[in-house]
């Protein structure tokens, strides 16, 4: 069974509309990914700044060797830092999806306005 040629099944205005949808989704993907990466980086740096005690514990354990591990509370600190990191990841995802949604809507409206302006010029 032959696959029908989709360009012959859709009209030029429909193809143009589908292209605007695709471009809007691409813009959303790029903007959302960039926002996620930026927020993830910022929250990662904030985690380092807010938790100097964790790094002091690790440095102390490394300096004193195996005997220093008994006196340190590395496991509890690691679990706390992992929990904070998980919260930061959720925040990054939320902001990334929010930016992606806003970018999809904004880019679609901008492309539609441009298409209407081009139709009026013709």
C-alpha positions in Angstrom: 0.0 0.0 0.0 1.5 3.3 -1.0 1.8 6.1 1.5 -0.1 9.2 0.3 1.9 12.4 -0.2 0.9 14.6 2.7 1.8 17.8 0.8 -1.0 17.0 -1.7 -3.5 16.4 1.1 -3.0 19.7 2.9 -3.6 23.2 1.6 -0.9 25.8 1.7 -2.5 27.7 4.5 -2.7 24.5 6.6 0.9 23.7 5.9 1.9 27.3 6.9 -0.1 26.9 10.1 1.6 23.6 10.9 5.0 25.2 10.2 4.1 27.9 12.7 3.1 25.3 15.3 6.3 23.4 14.7 8.4 26.6 15.1 6.6 27.5 18.3 7.3 24.1 19.8 10.9 24.3 18.8 11.2 27.8 20.4 9.5 26.4 23.5 12.0 23.5 23.6 15.0 25.7 23.3 13.7 28.3 25.8 12.6 25.7 28.4 15.9 23.8 28.1 17.9 26.9 28.5 15.8 28.0 31.5 16.2 24.6 33.1 19.9 24.6 32.7 20.3 28.1 34.0 18.1 27.5 37.1 19.8 24.2 37.7 23.2 25.9 37.6 22.1 28.7 39.9 20.5 26.4 42.4 23.6 24.2 42.3 25.9 27.1 43.2 23.4 28.2 45.9 23.5 24.7 47.3 27.3 24.9 47.6 27.1 28.4 49.2 24.3 27.4 51.7 26.0 24.1 52.8 29.6 24.9 53.8 29.2 22.6 56.7 28.9 19.6 54.4 32.1 20.4 52.7 33.9 21.0 56.0 32.7 17.6 57.1 34.1 16.0 53.9 37.4 17.8 54.1 37.8 16.9 57.8 37.0 13.2 57.0 39.6 13.2 54.2 42.2 14.9 56.3 41.8 12.5 59.2 41.4 9.3 57.1 39.3 6.3 58.1 39.4 7.1 61.8 37.9 10.5 61.1 34.8 8.9 59.5 33.6 7.6 62.9 33.4 11.1 64.4 31.7 12.7 61.4 28.1 12.7 60.4 28.7 12.4 56.6 25.7 10.2 55.9 23.2 12.5 57.5 24.8 15.5 55.7 24.8 13.7 52.4 21.1 12.8 52.8 20.3 16.4 53.6 22.2 17.7 50.6 20.6 15.1 48.3 17.1 16.2 49.6 18.0 19.8 48.9 19.3 18.9 45.4 16.1 17.0 44.7 14.0 20.1 45.6 16.3 22.2 43.4 15.7 19.8 40.5 12.0 20.0 41.0 12.2 23.8 41.0 14.3 23.8 37.9 11.8 21.5 36.1 8.9 23.7 37.1 10.6 26.9 35.9 11.7 25.1 32.7 8.2 23.9 31.9 6.8 27.3 32.7 9.2 29.1 30.5 8.6 26.6 27.7 4.8 27.1 27.9 5.2 30.9 27.9 7.7 30.7 25.0 5.3 28.4 23.0 2.4 30.8 23.4 4.4 34.0 22.8 6.2 32.6 19.7 3.0 31.2 18.3 1.2 34.6 18.7 4.1 36.4 17.2 4.2 34.1 14.2 0.4 34.4 13.7 0.6 38.2 13.9 3.4 38.1 11.3 1.4 35.8 9.0 -1.7 38.1 9.3 0.4 41.1 8.5 1.8 39.4 5.4 -1.7 38.5 4.3 -2.8 42.1 4.6 0.2 43.3 2.5 -0.8 41.0 -0.4 
